[in-house]
Amino acid sequence: MANLQGSIGEGALAQRRAATARDPMIWAFVAALVLLFWVPELILYMGWAKFWIQFATQVFIWSLFAMSFNLLMGYAGMISFGQAAYLGIGGYTAGLLLKNIAGLSFYLGLAAAPLGGALAALIIGYFCVRRTHIYFAILTLAFGHIVYLIAFKWYGFTGGDNGVIGIPVPGWITEPTFANYYKFVLVISVAAIYLLWRIVNSPFGRALTAIRENPERADFIGIPVDRYRLYAFVLVGAFSGLAGALIMVNDRSVYPDLAHWTQSTQVLLMSLLGGVYTFFGPIVGAVLLRTMDADITQNYPEIWQLFLGGVLVLILFGLPGGIVGFIQERDIGSGDDHATRTAKLLRLFRRKSWMFLGGALLFTTFFSILQSPGAWLLPRTRVFEPFALATWGIVPCALLQLVVGAAALWLLLRRVDRFNRIDGALLLILPIAALVLHVYLGTPLSGLLIVLLWVIFTVYSLVQADFRRAYRLGRPPNGGG
């Protein structure tokens, strides 16, 4: 019997190893790591500000935090308003250890952060996961505020509102270009996000999805609902603690604001903006939100909260599935034939293309107004030249883009169902031309990212299997195709 159990165990282990070896996503993560690894060298070579290296580092950290949070909300169906507590606990755990224990290894102090976050999540989660919906959300908010008040008031331990400053870090982190720390954060973030990918695609991750969809049915088929929710809560606490430690190292200090509930709303917005029910959606949300934060608060910090509220309203009413969910949306039934699937894809493609054109024009105009307030008809700092669009005012420039862009898109969408390869290429060239135009106009990065998403959407749509087959045939598919 022992030999039989050992053989079964070895067989299961071999299957898991084989599944890992067959996972194609690992190569996508490796490719992303290799490409992003050399970004600091590119920034320095191009002579751009070192700020962008620091900014990219912060984006990676917040992407990790958002991805871990989405394991809780998107996969387990639990909305937490106190997730910043574990961000703060991770930062304080690593910071206090490195500050107060002389000679402690930097890596050991950093490794303690996810353990601290997981332990706190285990204690708090024990009381929270037994409640659902609004009761769970309010409990997490209450515990999160308790953690914040402890950090804010306990001067003898956490430094109170003064925080913990002057935390010792290795010399390679403080080098002037910030490239070393960027690469350190990149490797940790990519490895952690890949681990999250493995978790959500494991039997445990599928069980969490079943619990989200119908906890009563999941319990009926034998899934321990409360225990799995607690496991998810602890995992998210560990990843959040790791993100908090990386923020602490980046700032060489940690303050109570890191655990404030407003940080929880930020990560909630990142998940909603990118797409709650998509794996990579929170990364898109983190990139967009941090970029918009940098663009807006640089000159107009007083409108940032108003802008966040407006974005939330737009998401809830216009894009309930988030940006990535909107791009991936498919209205296809299992019984549809090839012709029906393609016709539905065409209708969706037309509708989404118009929405991307409108969204790109809206956001680029908004950020142009922030960049050059008052230049409604003519620019204030340049001499007007009729054939140089960069010297036009905001209103005529936006109207020209609206007229030309709408006319070009209307003509192309009229011909899209002919599946001519030239028309397909022109459909892709249109958003690329819009992106090049806004680079020329000096549109802030936030606006450029919106146009870039239009490009990504067009590429994603054109490479769908039904579209590829239709373009290969050079004609609309028939019902028997």
C-alpha positions as CSV (number, residue, x, y, z in Angstrom):
1,M,0.0,0.0,0.0
2,A,2.8,2.4,0.9
3,N,4.5,1.7,-2.5
4,L,1.2,2.3,-4.3
5,Q,0.7,5.6,-2.5
6,G,4.3,6.6,-3.3
7,S,3.8,5.7,-6.9
8,I,0.7,7.8,-7.1
9,G,2.4,10.7,-5.4
10,E,5.4,10.5,-7.8
11,G,3.0,10.3,-10.8
12,A,1.1,13.4,-9.6
13,L,4.4,15.3,-9.1
14,A,5.6,14.2,-12.6
15,Q,2.3,15.5,-14.1
16,R,2.7,18.9,-12.4
17,R,6.3,19.2,-13.6
18,A,5.1,18.3,-17.2
19,A,2.3,20.9,-17.0
20,T,4.8,23.5,-15.9
21,A,7.1,22.6,-18.7
22,R,4.2,22.8,-21.2
23,D,3.0,26.2,-19.9
24,P,3.6,28.5,-22.9
25,M,3.0,31.6,-20.7
26,I,6.3,31.2,-19.0
27,W,8.0,32.1,-22.3
28,A,5.8,35.2,-22.6
29,F,6.9,36.2,-19.1
30,V,10.6,35.6,-19.9
31,A,10.3,37.6,-23.1
32,A,8.6,40.5,-21.2
33,L,11.4,40.3,-18.6
34,V,14.2,40.4,-21.2
35,L,12.6,43.3,-23.1
36,L,11.8,45.4,-20.0
37,F,15.2,44.7,-18.5
38,W,16.9,47.2,-20.8
39,V,14.5,50.0,-20.5
40,P,16.8,52.1,-18.2
41,E,19.6,51.9,-20.8
42,L,17.2,53.0,-23.5
43,I,16.0,56.0,-21.4
44,L,19.5,57.1,-20.6
45,Y,20.6,56.6,-24.2
46,M,17.8,58.7,-25.5
47,G,18.6,61.4,-22.9
48,W,15.2,61.3,-21.3
49,A,14.7,62.3,-17.6
50,K,15.7,59.8,-15.0
51,F,12.2,60.4,-13.5
52,W,10.9,57.8,-16.0
53,I,13.0,55.0,-14.6
54,Q,11.6,55.8,-11.1
55,F,8.1,56.1,-12.6
56,A,8.4,52.7,-14.3
57,T,9.6,51.2,-11.0
58,Q,6.5,52.5,-9.2
59,V,4.3,51.2,-12.0
60,F,5.7,47.7,-11.5
61,I,5.1,47.8,-7.8
62,W,1.5,49.0,-8.1
63,S,0.9,46.4,-10.9
64,L,1.9,43.7,-8.4
65,F,-0.3,45.2,-5.7
66,A,-3.2,45.4,-8.2
67,M,-2.7,41.9,-9.5
68,S,-2.7,40.4,-6.0
69,F,-5.8,42.4,-5.1
70,N,-7.6,41.1,-8.1
71,L,-7.0,37.5,-7.0
72,L,-9.3,38.5,-4.1
73,M,-11.9,40.5,-6.0
74,G,-11.9,39.2,-9.5
75,Y,-11.4,35.5,-8.8
76,A,-12.7,34.9,-5.2
77,G,-15.4,37.6,-5.5
78,M,-14.5,39.4,-2.2
79,I,-14.3,43.2,-2.3
80,S,-11.9,44.5,0.3
81,F,-11.7,48.2,1.2
82,G,-8.8,47.6,3.6
83,Q,-6.2,46.0,1.4
84,A,-3.8,48.9,2.0
85,A,-3.4,47.6,5.5
86,Y,-1.2,44.8,4.3
87,L,0.7,47.2,2.0
88,G,1.5,49.2,5.1
89,I,2.3,46.1,7.3
90,G,4.7,44.9,4.7
91,G,6.5,48.2,4.5
92,Y,6.7,48.6,8.3
93,T,7.8,45.0,8.8
94,A,10.8,45.3,6.5
95,G,11.5,48.9,7.4
96,L,11.5,48.4,11.2
97,L,13.6,45.2,10.9
98,L,16.2,46.9,8.7
99,K,16.2,50.1,10.9
100,N,16.4,48.5,14.3
101,I,18.5,45.3,13.8
102,A,22.1,46.2,12.9
103,G,23.7,44.0,10.4
104,L,20.5,42.4,9.3
105,S,20.6,41.2,5.7
106,F,18.6,43.4,3.4
107,Y,17.2,40.4,1.6
108,L,16.1,38.8,4.9
109,G,14.4,42.0,5.9
110,L,12.6,42.1,2.5
111,A,11.6,38.5,2.8
112,A,10.0,39.2,6.2
113,A,7.5,41.6,4.6
114,P,5.3,39.0,2.8
115,L,5.4,36.9,6.0
116,G,4.2,39.8,8.0
117,G,1.5,40.6,5.5
118,A,0.4,36.9,5.4
119,L,0.3,36.6,9.2
120,A,-1.8,39.8,9.6
121,A,-4.1,38.6,6.8
122,L,-4.5,35.2,8.6
123,I,-5.6,36.9,11.8
124,I,-7.9,39.5,10.2
125,G,-9.2,37.1,7.6
126,Y,-10.3,34.6,10.2
127,F,-12.9,37.1,11.3
128,C,-13.7,38.6,7.9
129,V,-14.1,35.6,5.5
130,R,-17.1,34.3,7.5
131,R,-19.1,37.3,6.3
132,T,-20.0,38.1,2.7
133,H,-20.8,41.0,0.5
134,I,-21.2,44.4,2.3
135,Y,-20.4,42.9,5.7
136,F,-17.1,41.6,4.5
137,A,-16.3,44.9,2.8
138,I,-17.1,46.9,5.9
139,L,-15.1,44.6,8.2
140,T,-12.0,44.9,6.0
141,L,-12.4,48.6,6.0
142,A,-12.7,48.6,9.8
143,F,-9.6,46.4,10.3
144,G,-7.7,48.4,7.7
145,H,-8.4,51.7,9.6
146,I,-7.3,50.0,12.9
147,V,-4.0,49.2,11.3
148,Y,-3.7,52.8,10.0
149,L,-4.4,54.2,13.4
150,I,-1.9,52.0,15.1
151,A,0.8,53.2,12.6
152,F,-0.3,56.8,13.0
153,K,-0.5,56.9,16.8
154,W,2.1,54.4,18.1
155,Y,5.1,56.8,18.3
156,G,7.3,54.5,20.3
157,F,7.1,51.7,17.7
158,T,6.1,53.0,14.3
159,G,7.2,56.6,14.7
160,G,3.6,57.8,14.6
161,D,2.8,60.4,11.9
162,N,6.6,61.0,11.5
163,G,7.0,57.5,10.1
164,V,10.2,55.5,9.9
165,I,12.9,57.4,7.9
166,G,16.5,56.8,7.1
167,I,16.1,53.0,6.5
168,P,19.4,51.5,5.5
169,V,19.5,49.9,2.1
170,P,22.4,48.5,0.0
171,G,24.5,51.0,-2.0
172,W,23.5,49.6,-5.3
173,I,20.0,50.7,-4.8
174,T,20.9,54.4,-4.2
175,E,23.0,54.7,-7.4
176,P,22.0,57.9,-9.3
177,T,20.3,56.5,-12.3
178,F,18.0,54.2,-10.3
179,A,18.5,51.5,-12.9
180,N,19.7,48.8,-10.5
181,Y,16.6,49.1,-8.3
182,Y,14.4,49.2,-11.4
183,K,15.8,45.8,-12.5
184,F,15.5,44.4,-9.0
185,V,11.8,45.4,-8.8
186,L,11.2,44.1,-12.3
187,V,12.6,40.6,-11.6
188,I,10.6,40.3,-8.4
189,S,7.4,41.7,-9.9
190,V,7.5,39.4,-13.0
191,A,8.3,36.4,-10.8
192,A,5.4,37.2,-8.4
193,I,2.9,37.9,-11.2
194,Y,3.9,34.6,-12.9
195,L,3.3,32.9,-9.6
196,L,-0.2,34.5,-9.5
197,W,-0.8,33.3,-13.0
198,R,0.0,29.7,-11.9
199,I,-2.3,30.1,-8.9
200,V,-5.3,31.4,-10.8
201,N,-4.9,28.6,-13.4
202,S,-4.5,25.9,-10.8
203,P,-7.3,23.7,-9.3
204,F,-7.3,26.1,-6.3
205,G,-7.8,29.1,-8.7
206,R,-10.7,27.4,-10.4
207,A,-12.2,26.5,-7.1
208,L,-12.1,30.2,-6.2
209,T,-13.9,31.1,-9.4
210,A,-16.6,28.5,-8.6
211,I,-16.9,30.1,-5.1
212,R,-17.3,33.5,-6.7
213,E,-20.0,32.3,-9.1
214,N,-22.1,30.3,-6.6
215,P,-20.7,29.6,-3.1
216,E,-23.7,27.5,-2.1
217,R,-23.2,25.1,-5.1
218,A,-19.4,25.1,-4.5
219,D,-20.0,24.1,-0.8
220,F,-22.5,21.4,-2.0
221,I,-19.9,19.7,-4.2
222,G,-17.4,19.6,-1.4
223,I,-15.3,22.8,-1.7
224,P,-14.4,24.2,1.7
225,V,-15.6,27.7,0.9
226,D,-14.5,29.6,4.1
227,R,-11.2,27.8,4.2
228,Y,-10.4,28.6,0.5
229,R,-11.5,32.2,1.0
230,L,-9.1,32.4,3.9
231,Y,-6.3,30.9,1.8
232,A,-6.9,33.5,-0.9
233,F,-7.0,36.3,1.7
234,V,-3.6,35.2,3.2
235,L,-2.0,34.9,-0.3
236,V,-3.2,38.4,-1.2
237,G,-1.9,39.7,2.1
238,A,1.6,38.2,1.4
239,F,1.8,39.7,-2.1
240,S,0.5,43.0,-0.8
241,G,3.1,43.0,2.0
242,L,5.8,42.3,-0.6
243,A,4.6,45.3,-2.7
244,G,4.7,47.5,0.5
245,A,8.3,46.5,1.2
246,L,9.3,47.4,-2.4
247,I,7.6,50.9,-1.9
248,M,9.5,51.3,1.4
249,V,12.8,50.5,-0.3
250,N,12.0,52.9,-3.1
251,D,11.4,55.7,-0.7
252,R,13.9,54.6,2.0
253,S,11.1,55.4,4.4
254,V,7.6,54.4,5.4
255,Y,4.7,56.5,6.6
256,P,1.2,55.7,7.9
257,D,-0.3,57.0,4.7
258,L,0.8,53.8,3.0
259,A,-1.9,51.9,5.1
260,H,-4.6,54.5,4.6
261,W,-7.9,53.5,3.0
262,T,-7.4,55.8,0.1
263,Q,-4.6,53.5,-1.1
264,S,-7.2,50.7,-1.2
265,T,-9.5,52.8,-3.4
266,Q,-6.6,53.4,-5.8
267,V,-6.0,49.7,-6.2
268,L,-9.7,49.0,-6.5
269,L,-9.9,51.6,-9.3
270,M,-6.9,50.0,-11.1
271,S,-8.7,46.6,-11.1
272,L,-12.0,48.2,-12.3
273,L,-10.3,50.3,-15.0
274,G,-8.3,47.4,-16.4
275,G,-10.8,44.7,-16.0
276,V,-11.8,42.7,-12.9
277,Y,-12.4,39.4,-14.6
278,T,-9.2,39.4,-16.7
279,F,-5.8,38.4,-15.4
280,F,-3.7,41.2,-17.0
281,G,-6.4,43.9,-16.7
282,P,-5.1,45.3,-13.4
283,I,-1.7,45.9,-15.0
284,V,-3.3,48.0,-17.7
285,G,-5.3,49.8,-14.9
286,A,-2.2,50.4,-12.9
287,V,-0.2,51.8,-15.9
288,L,-3.1,54.1,-16.9
289,L,-3.9,55.4,-13.4
290,R,-0.3,56.0,-12.4
291,T,0.3,57.8,-15.7
292,M,-2.8,60.0,-15.3
293,D,-1.8,60.7,-11.7
294,A,1.6,61.9,-12.9
295,D,0.2,64.0,-15.7
296,I,-2.6,65.6,-13.7
297,T,-1.0,66.2,-10.3
298,Q,2.1,67.7,-11.9
299,N,0.1,70.9,-12.6
300,Y,-3.4,70.4,-11.3
301,P,-3.3,68.3,-8.1
302,E,-6.5,69.9,-6.8
303,I,-8.6,68.1,-9.6
304,W,-7.1,64.6,-9.2
305,Q,-9.9,63.3,-6.9
306,L,-12.5,64.9,-9.1
307,F,-10.9,63.1,-12.1
308,L,-10.9,59.8,-10.3
309,G,-14.6,60.1,-9.6
310,G,-15.3,60.9,-13.2
311,V,-13.2,57.9,-14.4
312,L,-15.1,55.6,-12.0
313,V,-18.5,56.8,-13.3
314,L,-17.3,56.2,-16.9
315,I,-16.1,52.7,-16.1
316,L,-19.3,51.7,-14.3
317,F,-21.6,53.0,-17.0
318,G,-19.5,52.7,-20.2
319,L,-17.0,49.9,-19.5
320,P,-18.4,47.6,-16.8
321,G,-15.9,44.9,-17.8
322,G,-12.9,47.3,-17.8
323,I,-10.7,48.1,-20.7
324,V,-9.2,44.6,-21.2
325,G,-12.7,43.1,-20.8
326,F,-14.0,45.5,-23.3
327,I,-11.3,44.5,-25.9
328,Q,-11.9,40.8,-25.3
329,E,-15.7,41.0,-25.2
330,R,-17.2,38.4,-27.6
331,D,-21.0,37.9,-28.2
332,I,-20.7,34.4,-29.6
333,G,-22.9,31.4,-28.8
334,S,-21.6,27.8,-28.7
335,G,-24.0,26.8,-31.5
336,D,-23.1,29.7,-33.9
337,D,-21.6,28.6,-37.2
338,H,-18.6,30.4,-38.7
339,A,-20.6,32.9,-40.7
340,T,-22.7,33.9,-37.7
341,R,-19.6,34.2,-35.4
342,T,-17.9,36.5,-38.0
343,A,-21.0,38.6,-38.4
344,K,-21.2,39.2,-34.7
345,L,-17.5,40.0,-34.5
346,L,-18.0,42.6,-37.3
347,R,-20.8,44.3,-35.4
348,L,-18.8,44.4,-32.2
349,F,-15.7,45.6,-34.1
350,R,-17.6,48.5,-35.6
351,R,-19.1,49.6,-32.3
352,K,-15.9,49.3,-30.4
353,S,-13.9,51.2,-33.1
354,W,-16.3,54.2,-32.8
355,M,-16.0,54.1,-29.0
356,F,-12.2,54.0,-29.2
357,L,-12.1,56.9,-31.6
358,G,-14.4,58.9,-29.3
359,G,-12.5,57.9,-26.2
360,A,-9.1,58.7,-27.8
361,L,-10.3,62.1,-28.9
362,L,-11.9,62.9,-25.6
363,F,-8.9,62.0,-23.4
364,T,-6.3,63.6,-25.7
365,T,-8.3,66.8,-25.8
366,F,-8.7,66.8,-22.1
367,F,-5.0,66.4,-21.5
368,S,-4.2,69.0,-24.1
369,I,-6.4,71.5,-22.1
370,L,-4.5,70.7,-19.0
371,Q,-1.2,71.1,-20.8
372,S,-2.1,74.4,-22.5
373,P,-5.0,76.1,-20.6
374,G,-6.5,79.0,-22.4
375,A,-5.1,78.1,-25.9
376,W,-8.6,77.5,-27.2
377,L,-8.3,79.0,-30.7
378,L,-4.6,79.9,-31.0
379,P,-1.5,78.7,-29.0
380,R,0.0,81.2,-26.5
381,T,3.6,80.2,-26.9
382,R,3.9,79.6,-30.7
383,V,3.4,81.5,-33.9
384,F,0.4,80.2,-35.8
385,E,1.2,78.4,-39.0
386,P,-1.7,76.9,-41.1
387,F,0.2,73.8,-42.2
388,A,1.8,73.0,-38.8
389,L,-0.9,71.4,-36.6
390,A,1.1,71.8,-33.5
391,T,0.6,75.6,-33.7
392,W,-3.2,75.3,-33.8
393,G,-5.4,75.9,-30.9
394,I,-7.2,73.2,-28.9
395,V,-10.7,73.6,-30.5
396,P,-9.7,73.7,-34.2
397,C,-7.2,70.9,-33.7
398,A,-9.8,68.7,-32.0
399,L,-12.5,69.5,-34.7
400,L,-10.0,68.6,-37.5
401,Q,-9.2,65.3,-35.8
402,L,-12.9,64.6,-35.3
403,V,-13.9,65.3,-38.9
404,V,-10.9,63.5,-40.6
405,G,-10.9,60.6,-38.2
406,A,-14.6,60.0,-38.3
407,A,-14.7,60.2,-42.1
408,A,-11.8,57.8,-42.5
409,L,-13.2,55.3,-40.0
410,W,-16.6,55.5,-41.6
411,L,-15.2,54.7,-45.0
412,L,-13.1,51.8,-43.7
413,L,-15.8,50.3,-41.6
414,R,-18.1,50.3,-44.6
415,R,-15.7,48.0,-46.4
416,V,-14.6,45.9,-43.5
417,D,-17.0,43.0,-44.4
418,R,-15.3,42.6,-47.8
419,F,-12.2,41.2,-46.0
420,N,-9.8,42.8,-48.4
421,R,-6.3,42.7,-47.0
422,I,-5.6,46.3,-48.0
423,D,-8.6,47.4,-46.1
424,G,-7.5,45.4,-43.1
425,A,-4.1,47.1,-43.2
426,L,-5.7,50.5,-43.5
427,L,-7.8,49.7,-40.4
428,L,-4.6,49.2,-38.5
429,I,-2.8,52.2,-40.0
430,L,-5.6,54.6,-38.9
431,P,-5.0,54.3,-35.1
432,I,-1.2,54.1,-35.7
433,A,-1.4,57.4,-37.6
434,A,-3.4,58.8,-34.7
435,L,-0.7,57.7,-32.3
436,V,2.1,59.3,-34.5
437,L,0.1,62.5,-34.8
438,H,-0.3,62.8,-31.0
439,V,3.4,62.1,-30.5
440,Y,4.1,65.0,-32.9
441,L,1.5,67.2,-31.1
442,G,3.3,66.5,-27.7
443,T,0.2,65.0,-26.1
444,P,0.9,63.8,-22.5
445,L,1.7,60.2,-22.0
446,S,-1.8,59.4,-20.6
447,G,-3.4,60.5,-23.9
448,L,-0.9,58.5,-25.9
449,L,-1.7,55.4,-23.9
450,I,-5.4,55.7,-24.8
451,V,-4.5,55.9,-28.5
452,L,-2.1,52.9,-28.0
453,L,-5.0,50.9,-26.6
454,W,-6.9,51.6,-29.8
455,V,-4.0,50.1,-31.8
456,I,-3.9,47.1,-29.5
457,F,-7.6,46.6,-29.9
458,T,-7.4,46.7,-33.7
459,V,-4.5,44.2,-33.8
460,Y,-6.3,41.9,-31.3
461,S,-9.5,42.0,-33.4
462,L,-7.8,41.3,-36.7
463,V,-5.9,38.3,-35.4
464,Q,-9.1,36.5,-34.2
465,A,-9.4,33.1,-35.8
466,D,-12.6,33.9,-37.6
467,F,-11.2,37.1,-39.0
468,R,-8.0,35.4,-40.1
469,R,-9.9,32.8,-42.0
470,A,-12.1,35.3,-43.7
471,Y,-9.1,37.4,-44.8
472,R,-7.3,34.2,-46.0
473,L,-10.4,33.4,-48.1
474,G,-10.6,37.0,-49.3
475,R,-14.4,37.0,-48.9
476,P,-17.1,36.7,-46.2
477,P,-17.5,33.1,-44.9
478,N,-20.7,31.2,-45.8
479,G,-22.6,29.1,-43.4
480,G,-21.0,25.9,-44.5
481,G,-17.4,27.3,-44.3
